[in-house]
């Protein structure tokens, strides 16, 4: 397994996967993921025709055939979108299926002659890295390096075109040229990529690494590097499996590896990942519970005109909260000195009182805002304010106070409690 | 009057439906100019045509008496904030640095001088401490200020801004207004597309009133009259919009195919 030829194949395949994923990252950011898929399918007739008409063994012919077919497909999609009333997804599907159907037809015809089998044309469908000849590999690896260098050279142009094309045109960048270069690179990236994953699964190689990388970073440069690394790791897995098991295509394994990386990324990435988001939601839930408890005690003080202590049983009776959850809330409030535990129960500290006052203030301000600005009836506003009191930031509070002109009372004539200086 | 922008007999279509009909006016230098009109009145189209982003059916536009291509480095454009995806992976500094991109430095690295200019621009919009912040985490007002900082980094003489006051907080509004005053004092020209009549009178020295056709252009005292405002905002001209629909539906070319109105200086 570790013979020098295999190592060469391996390194080559990693390079192929990495380079197509870097180009694909821009398609992903542009929201043009499906165009790459269409181009990949459209390459099939180009590749097979190049085999029939030219020298089937020469990878340069294949690249040329792929390039021509890819460009025709790309401009065909643009033409359909601009000149007919077809929607983008329809235009893409139309081109994809027509080209692919034609490609499969040609492939069957060649295979009947027996020549195709010999040349391993099948590998274009699902990819078979181990079937690549060393010469092919060198050619494609060289192309992959060209792709990576081009992306580095055109980085500023691609970045601005993807983010804000109008601005790029406004400052006089050669937008048409940059777009054309990007199209060529996409077609070449697909040509290179199908050597490892095949036509059918190419979209996964263009898009999945970028989608996974995006959830880890918000820097474009780092995202490109990470996409390349993810694609290379998946390619490593696919190549090893394909070389170890007889008759096993590479593509599906690479794509499965990418899928795994994507799932891990979407679940575990900090900030953007599902788990981090769940945690944030949990944190907000605790914040809501804490603030409601402080509000409860503040309201009791407001009614009694003096400091009030409540036992946890009293609180459970007043709020529909389980004792377990309440204990957790109380503990976290005590830890931050917002509450003190006295023999007769829990009471607000000065800090806790000020926080309770803030929540009551936001509640009443929002109720007033709803009646004054949105014309809502006074008996409909309470539930909304129950939520908003936990969300409104100090900046928004200041805006509301300013807009309502430092109001004194809410729609129910309760005073709006401002902080005493 | 020294001219900043000249719009000459301009007719522009969007999806082959005319949105500007024979609009013709000249703007002065060194003023804060508002392009005002109701929604769908062709304000953005006008700006985009001046910036060469849309091709006119007829007529032409000039900046400082020249075609755009000859003065591009002196012109800065601030697109509508909603026109880009703010989830794009970039931080505030990345976006402001885009204001330093030029045709002739596209393949070069960003220089120290570029960074210095971008930092200064960020300082002017009070966003320096946000330089490393992801653009997806900014508020609407902060996004708008990032766009304006990018435009300042271009160090242009004329600034064309598309609806910079839409959906911004009071702090951003104040910051933009202060900037506009400073720019005017430096002799720069600012052209702002704006749809809110209430504030237009207070923001601008000079006003272009548009509603598909030109209603009026001139110093605000002359243009901001009840009659003219009513003309601009009193609903669309039914005949004009019917004709526009007809042209779009029947795909009627607005000029004969071989008709070519040459730009006088090209």
Interface residues (C-beta under 8 A of the other chain):
Chain A: X29 X31 X153 X154 X156 X157 X159 X160 X162 X163 X164 X166 X167 X168 X169 X170 X171 X172 X173 X174 X214 X217 X218 X219 X220 X223 X395 X399 X402
Chain B: X48 X51 X52 X53 X69 X72 X73 X75 X77 X79 X83 X84 X85 X88 X89 X90 X91 X94 X95 X98 X101 X102 X103 X106 X107 X134 X136 X150 X154 X169 X170
